[in-house]
C-alpha cells in the first residue's frame, strides 16, 4: 500500500506534488499573516491618511463632529514655529548622535579593533554592546543619573575641580546625543567589524607595497570596498534615530522649553497630551513618509548587497 | 619600527579608554543595585548587600510587571513564530510569481519606524474598543514582528535543501511530518534567532504598552520602571537599580546564550535599530 503510494508520488513528480493547488495552499498559509497585517498595519495607515485631513480631537466639540479640513493640518505644521524647531532638533539629533556618533564613531572603533589582541577586542566590544542590549527605558534612567546634579559625570569632573553642571538643563541636546551614542553605536560597530574582516589581507598588503599610506588605504581601498555597509548602516541608523522617542522623552521630556523636542516627541505631545489628533496624525504621516523613503533606500541597498543576504556571517565578536 | 609600536600602543590605550567610558554608566547601575545607600554618583558600596533585590522581589505590584512582560513578550513571540513559519513556507518553496516582491515588501516594512505608527494605532484601538486590552496589544505587537519573522524564516527555509524534504516524502512522510521531522530540526538556528530577537525586542519595548495599556496591573516592567523614576519626587536609587538589573537579565542571558545563533541572522536583520 505504502509502496504504491510512493510510486504514484514519484511518478507524479515532486514538482507536481509541490505545485498541486499551490495558489490555494499558499493563500491558506498566508491568511493569518495577511489578516494581521491588514488589521494592524494597513488600517492604521489608512486612518492616518484619513484623520490627518480632519480636525479630529479627543476632547471638546471636535471630538464629536469630525470635519474635513483639507491640508489645514499640514499648513499649520509648516507655519508652526514649534514644528519647525522640532524638525531642526531632529536633524541636529540625527546628525550628531546618529551619523557622527553611532555611524562614524562605530566605524572608528571597528577600525581601531582591527588586528588587535582578541582579548582586548572582545572586552571593549562587550562594553559597547552592553549599551545596545540595554532596554531603552533603562538607558534613559541610567543617563538621568549619570547627568544628574550629583551624578557620576559631575563627580568625575568635580575631582579635577570643574564646577558641577546641570547637564540635562544646561546642555540638554548634548546630553541626549551622548545617551543615544551610548545606546546605538554597537550596531554600526558590529556591521563594520564584519565588513572589515571581509577585506582580504592580500589587498591591504599590496597597497602597502605600492607605497600607499594609511589614509590613502582608507580612502581608496577600505571605504570603497565596504560602501554597501556604509549605506545600510546609514539608512538603519537614520531610521532608528528618527523613531527614537523613549530615550529623549524619559530623559528630558523634550525640554527644557522644547530644546530637545524632536519630531517623534512633538507628535506624541500633540496627539496624546494636547489631544489634537488631526494635527498629531499629520505629523505622524510626515514622519512615516520620511521613514518610508529611508526604508525604500534600505531595501535598495540590501538588494545591492544581495550576496550577504541569507549568508551566515560571523558578526558578533 | 619604533613609531609603529607607539601607534599600536596608543591605539590600544584609546580602545581601553573607550571601553572604560562605555562601562561607566552601566557600572553605576550595577554597583548601586548592591548599595543600600545608593546615590546618583558612581561609588563602591560601603556595605554591599542584596537588600535592594529583596525589596524588589518581595514587592507584588513590581513582580506583576515582570509577569506581564512575560505574558506579552511570550505571547507575541509564540504567535509571530507560528504565523511566520506558515507564511514563509510558500514563499520559499512554491515558486510563486510574486515571491520576490512580497519578500522585499516585508523587508520594507521591517524598517518603518514604529514610533510614527503609534498615533494612528491608538485611534484604531479606540475605534475597535481595544484600548487597555492585553490581547489587543499582543496582536498588534505580533503584527509588527511579522515582517522580520517571515523574512528570516523564509531565508532559513531557503537554506534547507528541497531534496531533503522530498526524500522524506519518498519515505512516506506527509508534508507536515517532513517539516516537523526533517526541515524544522535543520532550521533550529533560524527559529531560535527569530524567537530570541522577537522576545528581546518585545521585552524591551516601552512605547507600545505605554500608549495602549492603562490599568496598573496590566503594565509590563518597562512601563513600571518609567513610573517608578518618572514620578520623580523621592527616588530610591538602590531598589530602582536592582529592578533595572533584574529587568535586563532575560535580554542579556538570551543574547549571550544565543550569540552563535544570532550571528547567523545578524547580517540580514532589518529593524535592528530600536
Boltz contact constraints between the chains, C-beta under 6 A:
constraints:
  - contact:
      token1: [A, 2]
      token2: [B, 172]
      max_distance: 6.0
  - contact:
      token1: [A, 14]
      token2: [B, 166]
      max_distance: 6.0
  - contact:
      token1: [A, 22]
      token2: [B, 94]
      max_distance: 6.0
  - contact:
      token1: [A, 26]
      token2: [B, 90]
      max_distance: 6.0
  - contact:
      token1: [A, 26]
      token2: [B, 94]
      max_distance: 6.0
  - contact:
      token1: [A, 29]
      token2: [B, 86]
      max_distance: 6.0
  - contact:
      token1: [A, 29]
      token2: [B, 89]
      max_distance: 6.0
  - contact:
      token1: [A, 29]
      token2: [B, 90]
      max_distance: 6.0
  - contact:
      token1: [A, 30]
      token2: [B, 87]
      max_distance: 6.0
  - contact:
      token1: [A, 32]
      token2: [B, 83]
      max_distance: 6.0
  - contact:
      token1: [A, 33]
      token2: [B, 83]
      max_distance: 6.0
  - contact:
      token1: [A, 33]
      token2: [B, 87]
      max_distance: 6.0
  - contact:
      token1: [A, 33]
      token2: [B, 146]
      max_distance: 6.0
  - contact:
      token1: [A, 36]
      token2: [B, 143]
      max_distance: 6.0
  - contact:
      token1: [A, 40]
      token2: [B, 140]
      max_distance: 6.0
  - contact:
      token1: [A, 40]
      token2: [B, 143]
      max_distance: 6.0
  - contact:
      token1: [A, 41]
      token2: [B, 143]
      max_distance: 6.0
  - contact:
      token1: [A, 43]
      token2: [B, 124]
      max_distance: 6.0
  - contact:
      token1: [A, 44]
      token2: [B, 117]
      max_distance: 6.0
  - contact:
      token1: [A, 44]
      token2: [B, 120]
      max_distance: 6.0
  - contact:
      token1: [A, 44]
      token2: [B, 121]
      max_distance: 6.0
  - contact:
      token1: [A, 44]
      token2: [B, 124]
      max_distance: 6.0
  - contact:
      token1: [A, 47]
      token2: [B, 120]
      max_distance: 6.0
  - contact:
      token1: [A, 47]
      token2: [B, 123]
      max_distance: 6.0
  - contact:
      token1: [A, 47]
      token2: [B, 124]
      max_distance: 6.0
  - contact:
      token1: [A, 48]
      token2: [B, 120]
      max_distance: 6.0
  - contact:
      token1: [A, 112]
      token2: [B, 11]
      max_distance: 6.0
  - contact:
      token1: [A, 112]
      token2: [B, 15]
      max_distance: 6.0
  - contact:
      token1: [A, 124]
      token2: [B, 15]
      max_distance: 6.0
  - contact:
      token1: [A, 124]
      token2: [B, 19]
      max_distance: 6.0
  - contact:
      token1: [A, 127]
      token2: [B, 19]
      max_distance: 6.0
  - contact:
      token1: [A, 127]
      token2: [B, 22]
      max_distance: 6.0
  - contact:
      token1: [A, 127]
      token2: [B, 23]
      max_distance: 6.0
  - contact:
      token1: [A, 128]
      token2: [B, 22]
      max_distance: 6.0
  - contact:
      token1: [A, 130]
      token2: [B, 26]
      max_distance: 6.0
  - contact:
      token1: [A, 133]
      token2: [B, 251]
      max_distance: 6.0
  - contact:
      token1: [A, 133]
      token2: [B, 255]
      max_distance: 6.0
  - contact:
      token1: [A, 135]
      token2: [B, 204]
      max_distance: 6.0
  - contact:
      token1: [A, 136]
      token2: [B, 206]
      max_distance: 6.0
  - contact:
      token1: [A, 136]
      token2: [B, 274]
      max_distance: 6.0
  - contact:
      token1: [A, 137]
      token2: [B, 206]
      max_distance: 6.0
  - contact:
      token1: [A, 137]
      token2: [B, 222]
      max_distance: 6.0
  - contact:
      token1: [A, 137]
      token2: [B, 225]
      max_distance: 6.0
  - contact:
      token1: [A, 137]
      token2: [B, 226]
      max_distance: 6.0
  - contact:
      token1: [A, 138]
      token2: [B, 244]
      max_distance: 6.0
  - contact:
      token1: [A, 141]
      token2: [B, 229]
      max_distance: 6.0
  - contact:
      token1: [A, 142]
      token2: [B, 25]
      max_distance: 6.0
  - contact:
      token1: [A, 142]
      token2: [B, 29]
      max_distance: 6.0
  - contact:
      token1: [A, 145]
      token2: [B, 40]
      max_distance: 6.0
  - contact:
      token1: [A, 146]
      token2: [B, 25]
      max_distance: 6.0
  - contact:
      token1: [A, 148]
      token2: [B, 40]
      max_distance: 6.0
  - contact:
      token1: [A, 150]
      token2: [B, 40]
      max_distance: 6.0
  - contact:
      token1: [A, 150]
      token2: [B, 41]
      max_distance: 6.0
  - contact:
      token1: [A, 151]
      token2: [B, 40]
      max_distance: 6.0
  - contact:
      token1: [A, 151]
      token2: [B, 41]
      max_distance: 6.0
  - contact:
      token1: [A, 152]
      token2: [B, 28]
      max_distance: 6.0
  - contact:
      token1: [A, 152]
      token2: [B, 41]
      max_distance: 6.0
  - contact:
      token1: [A, 152]
      token2: [B, 42]
      max_distance: 6.0
  - contact:
      token1: [A, 155]
      token2: [B, 41]
      max_distance: 6.0
  - contact:
      token1: [A, 187]
      token2: [B, 272]
      max_distance: 6.0
  - contact:
      token1: [A, 236]
      token2: [B, 273]
      max_distance: 6.0
  - contact:
      token1: [A, 239]
      token2: [B, 111]
      max_distance: 6.0
  - contact:
      token1: [A, 239]
      token2: [B, 113]
      max_distance: 6.0
  - contact:
      token1: [A, 240]
      token2: [B, 273]
      max_distance: 6.0
  - contact:
      token1: [A, 242]
      token2: [B, 113]
      max_distance: 6.0
  - contact:
      token1: [A, 243]
      token2: [B, 113]
      max_distance: 6.0
  - contact:
      token1: [A, 243]
      token2: [B, 115]
      max_distance: 6.0
  - contact:
      token1: [A, 245]
      token2: [B, 115]
      max_distance: 6.0
  - contact:
      token1: [A, 245]
      token2: [B, 207]
      max_distance: 6.0
  - contact:
      token1: [A, 246]
      token2: [B, 206]
      max_distance: 6.0
  - contact:
      token1: [A, 246]
      token2: [B, 207]
      max_distance: 6.0
  - contact:
      token1: [A, 264]
      token2: [B, 115]
      max_distance: 6.0
  - contact:
      token1: [A, 271]
      token2: [B, 119]
      max_distance: 6.0
  - contact:
      token1: [A, 280]
      token2: [B, 119]
      max_distance: 6.0
  - contact:
      token1: [A, 281]
      token2: [B, 119]
      max_distance: 6.0
  - contact:
      token1: [A, 284]
      token2: [B, 116]
      max_distance: 6.0
  - contact:
      token1: [A, 284]
      token2: [B, 119]
      max_distance: 6.0
  - contact:
      token1: [A, 287]
      token2: [B, 116]
      max_distance: 6.0
  - contact:
      token1: [A, 288]
      token2: [B, 116]
      max_distance: 6.0
  - contact:
      token1: [A, 291]
      token2: [B, 112]
      max_distance: 6.0
  - contact:
      token1: [A, 291]
      token2: [B, 113]
      max_distance: 6.0
  - contact:
      token1: [A, 291]
      token2: [B, 116]
      max_distance: 6.0
  - contact:
      token1: [A, 295]
      token2: [B, 108]
      max_distance: 6.0
  - contact:
      token1: [A, 295]
      token2: [B, 111]
      max_distance: 6.0
  - contact:
      token1: [A, 295]
      token2: [B, 112]
      max_distance: 6.0
  - contact:
      token1: [A, 298]
      token2: [B, 111]
      max_distance: 6.0
  - contact:
      token1: [A, 299]
      token2: [B, 104]
      max_distance: 6.0
  - contact:
      token1: [A, 299]
      token2: [B, 107]
      max_distance: 6.0
  - contact:
      token1: [A, 299]
      token2: [B, 108]
      max_distance: 6.0
  - contact:
      token1: [A, 308]
      token2: [B, 267]
      max_distance: 6.0
  - contact:
      token1: [A, 309]
      token2: [B, 268]
      max_distance: 6.0
  - contact:
      token1: [A, 310]
      token2: [B, 155]
      max_distance: 6.0
  - contact:
      token1: [A, 312]
      token2: [B, 264]
      max_distance: 6.0
  - contact:
      token1: [A, 313]
      token2: [B, 267]
      max_distance: 6.0
  - contact:
      token1: [A, 314]
      token2: [B, 263]
      max_distance: 6.0
  - contact:
      token1: [A, 315]
      token2: [B, 263]
      max_distance: 6.0
  - contact:
      token1: [A, 315]
      token2: [B, 266]
      max_distance: 6.0
  - contact:
      token1: [A, 316]
      token2: [B, 259]
      max_distance: 6.0
  - contact:
      token1: [A, 316]
      token2: [B, 263]
      max_distance: 6.0
